[in-house]
């Protein structure tokens, strides 16, 4: 007794399609319940070099200017 007049190749493609769709993995990303704690020790060192011309240095050393 035939219920549907579908060729075997079409039926097998339909079954394979449904099997592939049914087996597709799902990925869920959820935030953690507790906050993320990051302990970080950072040491920053810097050096500033200022080069002043002698003429300007003498001008700044003059007390009468300021």
N, CA, C and O atoms as a Maestro MAE file, in Angstrom:
{
 s_m_m2io_version
 :::
 2.0.0
}

f_m_ct {
 s_m_title
 :::
 protein
 m_atom[264] {
  # First column is atom index #
  i_m_mmod_type
  r_m_x_coord
  r_m_y_coord
  r_m_z_coord
  i_m_residue_number
  s_m_chain_name
  s_m_pdb_residue_name
  s_m_pdb_atom_name
  i_m_atomic_number
  :::
  1 25 0.841 -1.175 0.000 1 A "UNK " " N  " 7
  2 3 0.000 0.000 0.000 1 A "UNK " " CA " 6
  3 2 0.888 1.242 0.000 1 A "UNK " " C  " 6
  4 15 1.706 1.420 0.902 1 A "UNK " " O  " 8
  5 25 0.732 2.086 -0.993 2 A "UNK " " N  " 7
  6 3 1.483 3.327 -1.105 2 A "UNK " " CA " 6
  7 2 0.601 4.491 -0.695 2 A "UNK " " C  " 6
  8 15 -0.496 4.696 -1.214 2 A "UNK " " O  " 8
  9 25 1.133 5.247 0.266 3 A "UNK " " N  " 7
  10 3 0.363 6.414 0.703 3 A "UNK " " CA " 6
  11 2 0.745 7.619 -0.149 3 A "UNK " " C  " 6
  12 15 -0.114 8.335 -0.662 3 A "UNK " " O  " 8
  13 25 2.039 7.825 -0.287 4 A "UNK " " N  " 7
  14 3 2.524 8.964 -1.077 4 A "UNK " " CA " 6
  15 2 3.268 8.432 -2.282 4 A "UNK " " C  " 6
  16 15 3.933 7.398 -2.210 4 A "UNK " " O  " 8
  17 25 3.155 9.131 -3.366 5 A "UNK " " N  " 7
  18 3 3.872 8.743 -4.574 5 A "UNK " " CA " 6
  19 2 5.153 9.564 -4.674 5 A "UNK " " C  " 6
  20 15 5.280 10.421 -5.549 5 A "UNK " " O  " 8
  21 25 6.116 9.297 -3.761 6 A "UNK " " N  " 7
  22 3 7.374 10.025 -3.719 6 A "UNK " " CA " 6
  23 2 8.486 9.067 -4.093 6 A "UNK " " C  " 6
  24 15 8.551 7.953 -3.572 6 A "UNK " " O  " 8
  25 25 9.381 9.499 -5.010 7 A "UNK " " N  " 7
  26 3 10.506 8.621 -5.355 7 A "UNK " " CA " 6
  27 2 11.424 8.415 -4.155 7 A "UNK " " C  " 6
  28 15 11.496 9.252 -3.256 7 A "UNK " " O  " 8
  29 25 12.130 7.270 -4.163 8 A "UNK " " N  " 7
  30 3 13.001 6.936 -3.027 8 A "UNK " " CA " 6
  31 2 14.129 7.949 -2.839 8 A "UNK " " C  " 6
  32 15 14.523 8.252 -1.713 8 A "UNK " " O  " 8
  33 25 14.647 8.472 -3.961 9 A "UNK " " N  " 7
  34 3 15.754 9.432 -3.838 9 A "UNK " " CA " 6
  35 2 15.287 10.724 -3.160 9 A "UNK " " C  " 6
  36 15 16.009 11.279 -2.331 9 A "UNK " " O  " 8
  37 25 14.122 11.192 -3.494 10 A "UNK " " N  " 7
  38 3 13.584 12.404 -2.859 10 A "UNK " " CA " 6
  39 2 13.303 12.148 -1.392 10 A "UNK " " C  " 6
  40 15 13.577 12.998 -0.544 10 A "UNK " " O  " 8
  41 25 12.765 10.995 -1.095 11 A "UNK " " N  " 7
  42 3 12.470 10.654 0.297 11 A "UNK " " CA " 6
  43 2 13.751 10.545 1.120 11 A "UNK " " C  " 6
  44 15 13.798 10.998 2.264 11 A "UNK " " O  " 8
  45 25 14.785 9.948 0.542 12 A "UNK " " N  " 7
  46 3 16.043 9.836 1.277 12 A "UNK " " CA " 6
  47 2 16.686 11.210 1.482 12 A "UNK " " C  " 6
  48 15 17.290 11.451 2.527 12 A "UNK " " O  " 8
  49 25 16.569 12.108 0.509 13 A "UNK " " N  " 7
  50 3 17.102 13.472 0.682 13 A "UNK " " CA " 6
  51 2 16.331 14.195 1.786 13 A "UNK " " C  " 6
  52 15 16.930 14.890 2.606 13 A "UNK " " O  " 8
  53 25 15.032 14.039 1.811 14 A "UNK " " N  " 7
  54 3 14.230 14.669 2.870 14 A "UNK " " CA " 6
  55 2 14.601 14.127 4.248 14 A "UNK " " C  " 6
  56 15 14.710 14.895 5.204 14 A "UNK " " O  " 8
  57 25 14.793 12.834 4.358 15 A "UNK " " N  " 7
  58 3 15.168 12.235 5.653 15 A "UNK " " CA " 6
  59 2 16.552 12.707 6.074 15 A "UNK " " C  " 6
  60 15 16.781 13.009 7.245 15 A "UNK " " O  " 8
  61 25 17.482 12.771 5.110 16 A "UNK " " N  " 7
  62 3 18.833 13.245 5.438 16 A "UNK " " CA " 6
  63 2 18.808 14.711 5.858 16 A "UNK " " C  " 6
  64 15 19.530 15.105 6.774 16 A "UNK " " O  " 8
  65 25 17.980 15.523 5.195 17 A "UNK " " N  " 7
  66 3 17.869 16.944 5.553 17 A "UNK " " CA " 6
  67 2 17.345 17.105 6.971 17 A "UNK " " C  " 6
  68 15 17.893 17.874 7.760 17 A "UNK " " O  " 8
  69 25 16.285 16.379 7.289 18 A "UNK " " N  " 7
  70 3 15.724 16.468 8.646 18 A "UNK " " CA " 6
  71 2 16.717 15.959 9.692 18 A "UNK " " C  " 6
  72 15 16.783 16.490 10.801 18 A "UNK " " O  " 8
  73 25 17.480 14.939 9.339 19 A "UNK " " N  " 7
  74 3 18.480 14.422 10.285 19 A "UNK " " CA " 6
  75 2 19.574 15.454 10.537 19 A "UNK " " C  " 6
  76 15 20.017 15.628 11.672 19 A "UNK " " O  " 8
  77 25 20.007 16.137 9.480 20 A "UNK " " N  " 7
  78 3 21.057 17.161 9.635 20 A "UNK " " CA " 6
  79 2 20.540 18.334 10.439 20 A "UNK " " C  " 6
  80 15 21.246 18.850 11.305 20 A "UNK " " O  " 8
  81 25 19.312 18.765 10.167 21 A "UNK " " N  " 7
  82 3 18.737 19.891 10.923 21 A "UNK " " CA " 6
  83 2 18.547 19.504 12.386 21 A "UNK " " C  " 6
  84 15 18.788 20.318 13.277 21 A "UNK " " O  " 8
  85 25 18.126 18.291 12.637 22 A "UNK " " N  " 7
  86 3 17.891 17.836 14.010 22 A "UNK " " CA " 6
  87 2 19.167 17.664 14.806 22 A "UNK " " C  " 6
  88 15 19.134 17.746 16.034 22 A "UNK " " O  " 8
  89 25 20.281 17.430 14.153 23 A "UNK " " N  " 7
  90 3 21.546 17.203 14.842 23 A "UNK " " CA " 6
  91 2 22.443 18.435 14.886 23 A "UNK " " C  " 6
  92 15 23.597 18.332 15.302 23 A "UNK " " O  " 8
  93 25 21.951 19.577 14.476 24 A "UNK " " N  " 7
  94 3 22.808 20.773 14.485 24 A "UNK " " CA " 6
  95 2 23.061 21.199 15.926 24 A "UNK " " C  " 6
  96 15 22.125 21.299 16.720 24 A "UNK " " O  " 8
  97 25 24.313 21.448 16.263 25 A "UNK " " N  " 7
  98 3 24.635 21.821 17.645 25 A "UNK " " CA " 6
  99 2 24.224 23.271 17.925 25 A "UNK " " C  " 6
  100 15 24.209 24.116 17.030 25 A "UNK " " O  " 8
  101 25 23.900 23.523 19.167 26 A "UNK " " N  " 7
  102 3 23.584 24.892 19.585 26 A "UNK " " CA " 6
  103 2 24.604 25.317 20.637 26 A "UNK " " C  " 6
  104 15 25.023 24.521 21.476 26 A "UNK " " O  " 8
  105 25 24.987 26.563 20.574 27 A "UNK " " N  " 7
  106 3 25.955 27.115 21.515 27 A "UNK " " CA " 6
  107 2 25.273 28.232 22.276 27 A "UNK " " C  " 6
  108 15 24.728 29.163 21.683 27 A "UNK " " O  " 8
  109 25 25.307 28.131 23.593 28 A "UNK " " N  " 7
  110 3 24.714 29.169 24.425 28 A "UNK " " CA " 6
  111 2 25.818 29.834 25.227 28 A "UNK " " C  " 6
  112 15 26.666 29.168 25.821 28 A "UNK " " O  " 8
  113 25 25.790 31.151 25.233 29 A "UNK " " N  " 7
  114 3 26.761 31.911 26.009 29 A "UNK " " CA " 6
  115 2 26.007 32.613 27.128 29 A "UNK " " C  " 6
  116 15 25.103 33.412 26.884 29 A "UNK " " O  " 8
  117 25 26.392 32.304 28.346 30 A "UNK " " N  " 7
  118 3 25.733 32.903 29.506 30 A "UNK " " CA " 6
  119 2 26.777 33.590 30.370 30 A "UNK " " C  " 6
  120 15 27.880 33.070 30.536 30 A "UNK " " O  " 8
  121 25 26.444 34.755 30.925 31 A "UNK " " N  " 7
  122 3 27.394 35.423 31.828 31 A "UNK " " CA " 6
  123 2 27.499 34.640 33.138 31 A "UNK " " C  " 6
  124 15 26.543 33.985 33.552 31 A "UNK " " O  " 8
  125 25 28.664 34.711 33.787 32 A "UNK " " N  " 7
  126 3 28.816 33.984 35.049 32 A "UNK " " CA " 6
  127 2 28.002 34.648 36.154 32 A "UNK " " C  " 6
  128 15 27.695 35.839 36.091 32 A "UNK " " O  " 8
  129 25 27.659 33.854 37.165 33 A "UNK " " N  " 7
  130 3 26.888 34.378 38.295 33 A "UNK " " CA " 6
  131 2 27.729 35.301 39.157 33 A "UNK " " C  " 6
  132 15 27.227 36.305 39.662 33 A "UNK " " O  " 8
  133 25 29.015 34.970 39.333 34 A "UNK " " N  " 7
  134 3 29.902 35.767 40.162 34 A "UNK " " CA " 6
  135 2 30.697 36.721 39.278 34 A "UNK " " C  " 6
  136 15 30.966 36.419 38.115 34 A "UNK " " O  " 8
  137 25 31.073 37.873 39.829 35 A "UNK " " N  " 7
  138 3 31.881 38.802 39.017 35 A "UNK " " CA " 6
  139 2 33.277 38.238 38.758 35 A "UNK " " C  " 6
  140 15 33.802 37.440 39.534 35 A "UNK " " O  " 8
  141 25 33.839 38.665 37.679 36 A "UNK " " N  " 7
  142 3 35.185 38.233 37.314 36 A "UNK " " CA " 6
  143 2 36.184 39.131 38.038 36 A "UNK " " C  " 6
  144 15 36.117 40.354 37.917 36 A "UNK " " O  " 8
  145 25 37.107 38.538 38.785 37 A "UNK " " N  " 7
  146 3 38.106 39.292 39.539 37 A "UNK " " CA " 6
  147 2 39.461 39.109 38.862 37 A "UNK " " C  " 6
  148 15 39.912 37.987 38.632 37 A "UNK " " O  " 8
  149 25 40.093 40.226 38.552 38 A "UNK " " N  " 7
  150 3 41.411 40.180 37.926 38 A "UNK " " CA " 6
  151 2 42.378 40.918 38.840 38 A "UNK " " C  " 6
  152 15 42.230 42.121 39.060 38 A "UNK " " O  " 8
  153 25 43.361 40.210 39.370 39 A "UNK " " N  " 7
  154 3 44.403 40.837 40.175 39 A "UNK " " CA " 6
  155 2 45.575 41.142 39.254 39 A "UNK " " C  " 6
  156 15 46.153 40.253 38.628 39 A "UNK " " O  " 8
  157 25 45.905 42.424 39.193 40 A "UNK " " N  " 7
  158 3 46.930 42.839 38.251 40 A "UNK " " CA " 6
  159 2 47.868 43.816 38.941 40 A "UNK " " C  " 6
  160 15 47.429 44.836 39.472 40 A "UNK " " O  " 8
  161 25 49.127 43.512 38.935 41 A "UNK " " N  " 7
  162 3 50.141 44.418 39.476 41 A "UNK " " CA " 6
  163 2 50.895 45.032 38.308 41 A "UNK " " C  " 6
  164 15 51.508 44.333 37.502 41 A "UNK " " O  " 8
  165 25 50.832 46.352 38.239 42 A "UNK " " N  " 7
  166 3 51.468 47.063 37.137 42 A "UNK " " CA " 6
  167 2 52.415 48.098 37.719 42 A "UNK " " C  " 6
  168 15 52.030 48.892 38.577 42 A "UNK " " O  " 8
  169 25 53.626 48.085 37.259 43 A "UNK " " N  " 7
  170 3 54.606 49.074 37.686 43 A "UNK " " CA " 6
  171 2 54.986 49.895 36.456 43 A "UNK " " C  " 6
  172 15 55.471 49.378 35.450 43 A "UNK " " O  " 8
  173 25 54.743 51.200 36.587 44 A "UNK " " N  " 7
  174 3 55.029 52.087 35.462 44 A "UNK " " CA " 6
  175 2 56.137 53.036 35.885 44 A "UNK " " C  " 6
  176 15 56.007 53.744 36.883 44 A "UNK " " O  " 8
  177 25 57.192 53.051 35.151 45 A "UNK " " N  " 7
  178 3 58.296 53.971 35.392 45 A "UNK " " CA " 6
  179 2 58.444 54.851 34.166 45 A "UNK " " C  " 6
  180 15 58.325 54.397 33.028 45 A "UNK " " O  " 8
  181 25 58.706 56.121 34.429 46 A "UNK " " N  " 7
  182 3 58.913 57.016 33.309 46 A "UNK " " CA " 6
  183 2 60.018 58.007 33.653 46 A "UNK " " C  " 6
  184 15 60.297 58.262 34.825 46 A "UNK " " O  " 8
  185 25 60.615 58.536 32.661 47 A "UNK " " N  " 7
  186 3 61.699 59.486 32.820 47 A "UNK " " CA " 6
  187 2 61.465 60.625 31.842 47 A "UNK " " C  " 6
  188 15 61.254 60.415 30.647 47 A "UNK " " O  " 8
  189 25 61.508 61.837 32.382 48 A "UNK " " N  " 7
  190 3 61.308 63.018 31.543 48 A "UNK " " CA " 6
  191 2 62.619 63.783 31.492 48 A "UNK " " C  " 6
  192 15 63.177 64.132 32.533 48 A "UNK " " O  " 8
  193 25 63.101 64.041 30.320 49 A "UNK " " N  " 7
  194 3 64.328 64.802 30.131 49 A "UNK " " CA " 6
  195 2 63.977 66.133 29.488 49 A "UNK " " C  " 6
  196 15 63.338 66.197 28.437 49 A "UNK " " O  " 8
  197 25 64.419 67.200 30.160 50 A "UNK " " N  " 7
  198 3 64.175 68.535 29.627 50 A "UNK " " CA " 6
  199 2 65.526 69.173 29.331 50 A "UNK " " C  " 6
  200 15 66.397 69.227 30.199 50 A "UNK " " O  " 8
  201 25 65.692 69.640 28.143 51 A "UNK " " N  " 7
  202 3 66.927 70.289 27.747 51 A "UNK " " CA " 6
  203 2 66.616 71.780 27.543 51 A "UNK " " C  " 6
  204 15 65.794 72.154 26.707 51 A "UNK " " O  " 8
  205 25 67.295 72.606 28.325 52 A "UNK " " N  " 7
  206 3 67.054 74.044 28.265 52 A "UNK " " CA " 6
  207 2 68.353 74.713 27.809 52 A "UNK " " C  " 6
  208 15 69.442 74.370 28.268 52 A "UNK " " O  " 8
  209 25 68.213 75.647 26.923 53 A "UNK " " N  " 7
  210 3 69.391 76.394 26.485 53 A "UNK " " CA " 6
  211 2 69.951 77.197 27.653 53 A "UNK " " C  " 6
  212 15 69.217 77.585 28.562 53 A "UNK " " O  " 8
  213 25 71.253 77.440 27.620 54 A "UNK " " N  " 7
  214 3 71.892 78.183 28.712 54 A "UNK " " CA " 6
  215 2 71.296 79.571 28.863 54 A "UNK " " C  " 6
  216 15 71.110 80.047 29.983 54 A "UNK " " O  " 8
  217 25 70.998 80.215 27.763 55 A "UNK " " N  " 7
  218 3 70.442 81.565 27.808 55 A "UNK " " CA " 6
  219 2 69.075 81.572 28.496 55 A "UNK " " C  " 6
  220 15 68.782 82.453 29.304 55 A "UNK " " O  " 8
  221 25 68.272 80.614 28.178 56 A "UNK " " N  " 7
  222 3 66.962 80.519 28.802 56 A "UNK " " CA " 6
  223 2 67.092 80.120 30.268 56 A "UNK " " C  " 6
  224 15 66.317 80.579 31.107 56 A "UNK " " O  " 8
  225 25 68.050 79.284 30.575 57 A "UNK " " N  " 7
  226 3 68.287 78.872 31.958 57 A "UNK " " CA " 6
  227 2 68.694 80.071 32.816 57 A "UNK " " C  " 6
  228 15 68.241 80.199 33.954 57 A "UNK " " O  " 8
  229 25 69.552 80.958 32.274 58 A "UNK " " N  " 7
  230 3 69.956 82.163 33.005 58 A "UNK " " CA " 6
  231 2 68.773 83.106 33.187 58 A "UNK " " C  " 6
  232 15 68.639 83.749 34.229 58 A "UNK " " O  " 8
  233 25 67.925 83.186 32.180 59 A "UNK " " N  " 7
  234 3 66.743 84.042 32.276 59 A "UNK " " CA " 6
  235 2 65.791 83.555 33.364 59 A "UNK " " C  " 6
  236 15 65.240 84.361 34.114 59 A "UNK " " O  " 8
  237 25 65.599 82.261 33.452 60 A "UNK " " N  " 7
  238 3 64.706 81.699 34.470 60 A "UNK " " CA " 6
  239 2 65.315 81.803 35.863 60 A "UNK " " C  " 6
  240 15 64.585 81.853 36.853 60 A "UNK " " O  " 8
  241 25 66.640 81.835 35.952 61 A "UNK " " N  " 7
  242 3 67.302 81.938 37.251 61 A "UNK " " CA " 6
  243 2 67.259 83.359 37.808 61 A "UNK " " C  " 6
  244 15 67.507 83.570 38.995 61 A "UNK " " O  " 8
  245 25 66.947 84.326 36.960 62 A "UNK " " N  " 7
  246 3 66.885 85.724 37.398 62 A "UNK " " CA " 6
  247 2 65.683 85.918 38.327 62 A "UNK " " C  " 6
  248 15 64.544 85.674 37.931 62 A "UNK " " O  " 8
  249 25 65.941 86.360 39.568 63 A "UNK " " N  " 7
  250 3 64.877 86.536 40.556 63 A "UNK " " CA " 6
  251 2 64.019 87.764 40.261 63 A "UNK " " C  " 6
  252 15 62.857 87.808 40.664 63 A "UNK " " O  " 8
  253 25 64.561 88.748 39.576 64 A "UNK " " N  " 7
  254 3 63.803 89.965 39.287 64 A "UNK " " CA " 6
  255 2 62.702 89.722 38.260 64 A "UNK " " C  " 6
  256 15 61.721 90.464 38.210 64 A "UNK " " O  " 8
  257 25 62.860 88.709 37.463 65 A "UNK " " N  " 7
  258 3 61.846 88.398 36.444 65 A "UNK " " CA " 6
  259 2 60.535 87.974 37.086 65 A "UNK " " C  " 6
  260 15 59.463 88.351 36.613 65 A "UNK " " O  " 8
  261 25 60.606 87.203 38.145 66 A "UNK " " N  " 7
  262 3 59.384 86.714 38.785 66 A "UNK " " CA " 6
  263 2 59.151 87.472 40.034 66 A "UNK " " C  " 6
  264 15 58.171 87.221 40.734 66 A "UNK " " O  " 8
  :::
 }
 m_bond[263] {
  # First column is bond index #
  i_m_from
  i_m_to
  i_m_order
  :::
  1 1 2 1
  2 2 3 1
  3 3 4 2
  4 3 5 1
  5 5 6 1
  6 6 7 1
  7 7 8 2
  8 7 9 1
  9 9 10 1
  10 10 11 1
  11 11 12 2
  12 11 13 1
  13 13 14 1
  14 14 15 1
  15 15 16 2
  16 15 17 1
  17 17 18 1
  18 18 19 1
  19 19 20 2
  20 19 21 1
  21 21 22 1
  22 22 23 1
  23 23 24 2
  24 23 25 1
  25 25 26 1
  26 26 27 1
  27 27 28 2
  28 27 29 1
  29 29 30 1
  30 30 31 1
  31 31 32 2
  32 31 33 1
  33 33 34 1
  34 34 35 1
  35 35 36 2
  36 35 37 1
  37 37 38 1
  38 38 39 1
  39 39 40 2
  40 39 41 1
  41 41 42 1
  42 42 43 1
  43 43 44 2
  44 43 45 1
  45 45 46 1
  46 46 47 1
  47 47 48 2
  48 47 49 1
  49 49 50 1
  50 50 51 1
  51 51 52 2
  52 51 53 1
  53 53 54 1
  54 54 55 1
  55 55 56 2
  56 55 57 1
  57 57 58 1
  58 58 59 1
  59 59 60 2
  60 59 61 1
  61 61 62 1
  62 62 63 1
  63 63 64 2
  64 63 65 1
  65 65 66 1
  66 66 67 1
  67 67 68 2
  68 67 69 1
  69 69 70 1
  70 70 71 1
  71 71 72 2
  72 71 73 1
  73 73 74 1
  74 74 75 1
  75 75 76 2
  76 75 77 1
  77 77 78 1
  78 78 79 1
  79 79 80 2
  80 79 81 1
  81 81 82 1
  82 82 83 1
  83 83 84 2
  84 83 85 1
  85 85 86 1
  86 86 87 1
  87 87 88 2
  88 87 89 1
  89 89 90 1
  90 90 91 1
  91 91 92 2
  92 91 93 1
  93 93 94 1
  94 94 95 1
  95 95 96 2
  96 95 97 1
  97 97 98 1
  98 98 99 1
  99 99 100 2
  100 99 101 1
  101 101 102 1
  102 102 103 1
  103 103 104 2
  104 103 105 1
  105 105 106 1
  106 106 107 1
  107 107 108 2
  108 107 109 1
  109 109 110 1
  110 110 111 1
  111 111 112 2
  112 111 113 1
  113 113 114 1
  114 114 115 1
  115 115 116 2
  116 115 117 1
  117 117 118 1
  118 118 119 1
  119 119 120 2
  120 119 121 1
  121 121 122 1
  122 122 123 1
  123 123 124 2
  124 123 125 1
  125 125 126 1
  126 126 127 1
  127 127 128 2
  128 127 129 1
  129 129 130 1
  130 130 131 1
  131 131 132 2
  132 131 133 1
  133 133 134 1
  134 134 135 1
  135 135 136 2
  136 135 137 1
  137 137 138 1
  138 138 139 1
  139 139 140 2
  140 139 141 1
  141 141 142 1
  142 142 143 1
  143 143 144 2
  144 143 145 1
  145 145 146 1
  146 146 147 1
  147 147 148 2
  148 147 149 1
  149 149 150 1
  150 150 151 1
  151 151 152 2
  152 151 153 1
  153 153 154 1
  154 154 155 1
  155 155 156 2
  156 155 157 1
  157 157 158 1
  158 158 159 1
  159 159 160 2
  160 159 161 1
  161 161 162 1
  162 162 163 1
  163 163 164 2
  164 163 165 1
  165 165 166 1
  166 166 167 1
  167 167 168 2
  168 167 169 1
  169 169 170 1
  170 170 171 1
  171 171 172 2
  172 171 173 1
  173 173 174 1
  174 174 175 1
  175 175 176 2
  176 175 177 1
  177 177 178 1
  178 178 179 1
  179 179 180 2
  180 179 181 1
  181 181 182 1
  182 182 183 1
  183 183 184 2
  184 183 185 1
  185 185 186 1
  186 186 187 1
  187 187 188 2
  188 187 189 1
  189 189 190 1
  190 190 191 1
  191 191 192 2
  192 191 193 1
  193 193 194 1
  194 194 195 1
  195 195 196 2
  196 195 197 1
  197 197 198 1
  198 198 199 1
  199 199 200 2
  200 199 201 1
  201 201 202 1
  202 202 203 1
  203 203 204 2
  204 203 205 1
  205 205 206 1
  206 206 207 1
  207 207 208 2
  208 207 209 1
  209 209 210 1
  210 210 211 1
  211 211 212 2
  212 211 213 1
  213 213 214 1
  214 214 215 1
  215 215 216 2
  216 215 217 1
  217 217 218 1
  218 218 219 1
  219 219 220 2
  220 219 221 1
  221 221 222 1
  222 222 223 1
  223 223 224 2
  224 223 225 1
  225 225 226 1
  226 226 227 1
  227 227 228 2
  228 227 229 1
  229 229 230 1
  230 230 231 1
  231 231 232 2
  232 231 233 1
  233 233 234 1
  234 234 235 1
  235 235 236 2
  236 235 237 1
  237 237 238 1
  238 238 239 1
  239 239 240 2
  240 239 241 1
  241 241 242 1
  242 242 243 1
  243 243 244 2
  244 243 245 1
  245 245 246 1
  246 246 247 1
  247 247 248 2
  248 247 249 1
  249 249 250 1
  250 250 251 1
  251 251 252 2
  252 251 253 1
  253 253 254 1
  254 254 255 1
  255 255 256 2
  256 255 257 1
  257 257 258 1
  258 258 259 1
  259 259 260 2
  260 259 261 1
  261 261 262 1
  262 262 263 1
  263 263 264 2
  :::
 }
}
